[in-house]
Amino acid sequence: MSLDKRRHPFRPDLAAENLRDEVEAERYVQGVRRGIVVANAPLRRLPSPDAPLDTEALFGEHVLVYEERDGWAWAQLELDGYVGYLPASALGDPVEPTHQVVTLRTHAYPGADIKLPPLRALCFSARVSVERFEGEFAIANDGAHYWARHLAPIDELEPDFVEVARRWLGLPYFWGGRSPEGFDCAGLVQTALRAAGVNAPRDSDMQEAELGEPLPPDTPRARGDFVFWRGHIGVLTDADTLLHANGFHMLVVEEPLAEACRRIETRGGGSVTSIRRGPRLSGNGAAA
């Protein structure tokens, strides 16, 4: 069985040690665990700033680095196993997070004063290690001060992933994005599901193969179901309404499913390839 290079770190000259018995390479190495120390870091297909963006890694996430050369790190994200090239400047020592950002965006301040120039702006689901709380602020291991109500414990889950996805209505479409810079269709779904405690792969073809169960044609659609086209995914907010990041509006939008189907087919995207039952969650966000 051929391995998907998007989720398996191997090249002709180099591969992960755990793939030694599955692929041929000139050498095999153990990955070195590093942390993302910038707000959001691009993971690109090639070690070049103009190479295609495949996804983003957010502050506080962890990666396994297999090679660092010429300012680039060939790495695998712990979040979803995606493999690509990150700017080496985005990496630092890994820190075990205690809290996550639960607002669309929040600022890190150098002290307990919201009038100070921020150190950085983090986005939803970025991760921080909080050492203590003082008044309205959570103070992280690096001394950064975050507004405490913008954070939640790392294991706190959202009860409704559809409502999480709806928070980004109007955000720009951005290929490879999973930050306030914008989302692509699969990044939107992955981020919303992760907030509810459901792990999801990064790309829409992976999601169609791995998320939920196929919905038989005579089964009524429901909120939280996934609709797939070739290379595209959306989620239903009710039986007849689709929420998706798309390249027609260049936005995250909510629109009638029938209208989206007609337009996508007319514009050459084909017909729906499958509808899959989304996870039904309990009150604390974990899959029931």
FENJO-V878125 format. One record per helix or strand of 3 or more residues. SS is the DSSP state (H for helix, E for strand). FROM is the first residue (numbers start at 1). TO is the last residue. Records with the same first field share a line. If there is no record, write none. Layout:
# FENJO-V878125
SS->FROM-TO ; FROM-TO
This chain:
# FENJO-V878125
H->17-19 ; 88-90 ; 148-150 ; 161-166 ; 185-195 ; 204-210 ; 257-266
E->32-36 ; 40-44 ; 53-58 ; 62-69 ; 72-77 ; 83-87 ; 99-101 ; 105-109 ; 120-123 ; 130-134 ; 137-140 ; 145-147 ; 151-153 ; 226-229 ; 232-238 ; 241-246 ; 251-256 ; 274-277
